[in-house]
Amino acid sequence: MFVAANLLLGMAKVLDMLLWFYMWVLIARIVISWVNADPYNPIVRAIISVTEPLLYRIRRSLPVYGGGIDFSPLVVFAGIYFLQIFLVQSLVDLAMRLR
């Protein structure tokens, strides 16, 4: 059973790293939106292309209030935090029980 436990633990760690990486990419996207970054820069285009599909779906479902403030990154941060606590920690706990 230790092989299955190690597999689950590895999957949990990789998922946690991917969620952290996406969070940092989203932070970079927020900073890019604040400054006047070159939209033709390949790094800027890559960051936008990675984050825009998820942000666009959330923007469609969120109501727009006065001021035009975009709250979709906050929703994504909350979702990432939820996945890190619920899914990653559940996989780690399950792996520890299998040992």
Backbone hydrogen bonds, N-H to C=O, Kabsch-Sander energy under -0.5 kcal/mol:
donor,donor_aa,acceptor,acceptor_aa,energy
5,A,1,M,-2.2
6,N,2,F,-2.4
7,L,3,V,-2.3
8,L,4,A,-2.5
9,L,5,A,-2.4
10,G,6,N,-2.5
11,M,7,L,-2.5
12,A,8,L,-2.3
13,K,9,L,-2.2
14,V,10,G,-2.5
15,L,11,M,-2.5
16,D,12,A,-2.3
17,M,13,K,-2.4
18,L,14,V,-2.5
19,L,15,L,-2.3
20,W,16,D,-2.2
21,F,17,M,-2.5
22,Y,18,L,-2.4
23,M,19,L,-1.9
24,W,20,W,-2.1
25,V,21,F,-2.1
26,L,22,Y,-2.3
27,I,23,M,-2.1
28,A,24,W,-2.2
29,R,25,V,-2.1
30,I,26,L,-2.1
31,V,27,I,-2.4
32,I,28,A,-2.4
33,S,29,R,-1.8
34,W,30,I,-1.1
35,V,31,V,-1.9
37,A,32,I,-0.8
37,A,35,V,-1.6
41,N,38,D,-1.6
45,R,41,N,-2.6
46,A,42,P,-2.1
47,I,43,I,-2.4
48,I,44,V,-2.4
49,S,45,R,-2.5
50,V,46,A,-1.7
51,T,47,I,-1.9
52,E,48,I,-2.6
55,L,51,T,-2.2
56,Y,52,E,-3.0
57,R,53,P,-1.6
58,I,54,L,-1.8
59,R,55,L,-2.7
60,R,56,Y,-2.0
61,S,57,R,-1.0
62,L,58,I,-1.6
65,Y,63,P,-0.6
68,G,65,Y,-1.5
71,F,69,I,-0.8
75,V,71,F,-1.5
76,V,72,S,-2.1
77,F,73,P,-2.6
78,A,74,L,-2.2
79,G,75,V,-2.2
80,I,76,V,-2.6
81,Y,77,F,-2.5
82,F,78,A,-2.4
83,L,79,G,-2.4
84,Q,80,I,-2.3
85,I,81,Y,-2.1
86,F,82,F,-3.3
87,L,83,L,-0.8
88,V,83,L,-2.1
89,Q,84,Q,-1.0
90,S,86,F,-1.4
91,L,87,L,-2.2
92,V,88,V,-2.2
93,D,89,Q,-2.6
94,L,90,S,-2.4
95,A,91,L,-2.2
96,M,92,V,-2.3
97,R,93,D,-1.8
98,L,94,L,-1.5
99,R,95,A,-0.8
